[in-house]
Amino acid sequence: MEKLQRFSSNLWGEDFYELNEYLKSCNAYDKPEEAKLRFIDRIGVNQRD
């Protein structure tokens, strides 16, 4: 559960393009057999707060 919270706390951005690029860099669109999900902590102001 902690991993899910850590990952979802980084899902923010000014627009779809920014969030989409972040998800690509985390391998979020890849099949689990093809790539491992990367946890990349983002630096900045969380727009959801």
C-alpha positions as protocol buffer text, in pm:
chain_id: "A"
residue {
  index: 1
  type: MET
  ca { x: 0 y: 0 z: 0 }
}
residue {
  index: 2
  type: GLU
  ca { x: 290 y: 235 z: 68 }
}
residue {
  index: 3
  type: LYS
  ca { x: 421 y: 189 z: -287 }
}
residue {
  index: 4
  type: LEU
  ca { x: 81 y: 280 z: -432 }
}
residue {
  index: 5
  type: GLN
  ca { x: 60 y: 590 z: -215 }
}
residue {
  index: 6
  type: ARG
  ca { x: 414 y: 695 z: -306 }
}
residue {
  index: 7
  type: PHE
  ca { x: 344 y: 652 z: -677 }
}
residue {
  index: 8
  type: SER
  ca { x: 6 y: 827 z: -674 }
}
residue {
  index: 9
  type: SER
  ca { x: 139 y: 1120 z: -469 }
}
residue {
  index: 10
  type: ASN
  ca { x: 354 y: 1208 z: -771 }
}
residue {
  index: 11
  type: LEU
  ca { x: 62 y: 1220 z: -1017 }
}
residue {
  index: 12
  type: TRP
  ca { x: 19 y: 1592 z: -1070 }
}
residue {
  index: 13
  type: GLY
  ca { x: 90 y: 1849 z: -1336 }
}
residue {
  index: 14
  type: GLU
  ca { x: -26 y: 2160 z: -1514 }
}
residue {
  index: 15
  type: ASP
  ca { x: -172 y: 1969 z: -1807 }
}
residue {
  index: 16
  type: PHE
  ca { x: -221 y: 1627 z: -1961 }
}
residue {
  index: 17
  type: TYR
  ca { x: 107 y: 1645 z: -2156 }
}
residue {
  index: 18
  type: GLU
  ca { x: 315 y: 1694 z: -1841 }
}
residue {
  index: 19
  type: LEU
  ca { x: 145 y: 1407 z: -1658 }
}
residue {
  index: 20
  type: ASN
  ca { x: 163 y: 1183 z: -1964 }
}
residue {
  index: 21
  type: GLU
  ca { x: 539 y: 1240 z: -1996 }
}
residue {
  index: 22
  type: TYR
  ca { x: 585 y: 1155 z: -1630 }
}
residue {
  index: 23
  type: LEU
  ca { x: 387 y: 831 z: -1671 }
}
residue {
  index: 24
  type: LYS
  ca { x: 597 y: 736 z: -1975 }
}
residue {
  index: 25
  type: SER
  ca { x: 919 y: 794 z: -1781 }
}
residue {
  index: 26
  type: CYS
  ca { x: 789 y: 561 z: -1507 }
}
residue {
  index: 27
  type: ASN
  ca { x: 707 y: 285 z: -1760 }
}
residue {
  index: 28
  type: ALA
  ca { x: 344 y: 306 z: -1650 }
}
residue {
  index: 29
  type: TYR
  ca { x: 213 y: 217 z: -1996 }
}
residue {
  index: 30
  type: ASP
  ca { x: 435 y: -87 z: -2045 }
}
residue {
  index: 31
  type: LYS
  ca { x: 327 y: -442 z: -1974 }
}
residue {
  index: 32
  type: PRO
  ca { x: 476 y: -582 z: -1654 }
}
residue {
  index: 33
  type: GLU
  ca { x: 659 y: -849 z: -1856 }
}
residue {
  index: 34
  type: GLU
  ca { x: 830 y: -581 z: -2064 }
}
residue {
  index: 35
  type: ALA
  ca { x: 934 y: -323 z: -1805 }
}
residue {
  index: 36
  type: LYS
  ca { x: 939 y: -258 z: -1435 }
}
residue {
  index: 37
  type: LEU
  ca { x: 738 y: 32 z: -1295 }
}
residue {
  index: 38
  type: ARG
  ca { x: 978 y: 306 z: -1189 }
}
residue {
  index: 39
  type: PHE
  ca { x: 914 y: 520 z: -883 }
}
residue {
  index: 40
  type: ILE
  ca { x: 1039 y: 869 z: -963 }
}
residue {
  index: 41
  type: ASP
  ca { x: 986 y: 1126 z: -692 }
}
residue {
  index: 42
  type: ARG
  ca { x: 900 y: 1463 z: -843 }
}
residue {
  index: 43
  type: ILE
  ca { x: 1036 y: 1788 z: -710 }
}
residue {
  index: 44
  type: GLY
  ca { x: 804 y: 2087 z: -698 }
}
residue {
  index: 45
  type: VAL
  ca { x: 472 y: 2194 z: -563 }
}
residue {
  index: 46
  type: ASN
  ca { x: 213 y: 1919 z: -562 }
}
residue {
  index: 47
  type: GLN
  ca { x: -79 y: 2068 z: -752 }
}
residue {
  index: 48
  type: ARG
  ca { x: -334 y: 1845 z: -575 }
}
residue {
  index: 49
  type: ASP
  ca { x: -283 y: 2004 z: -231 }
}
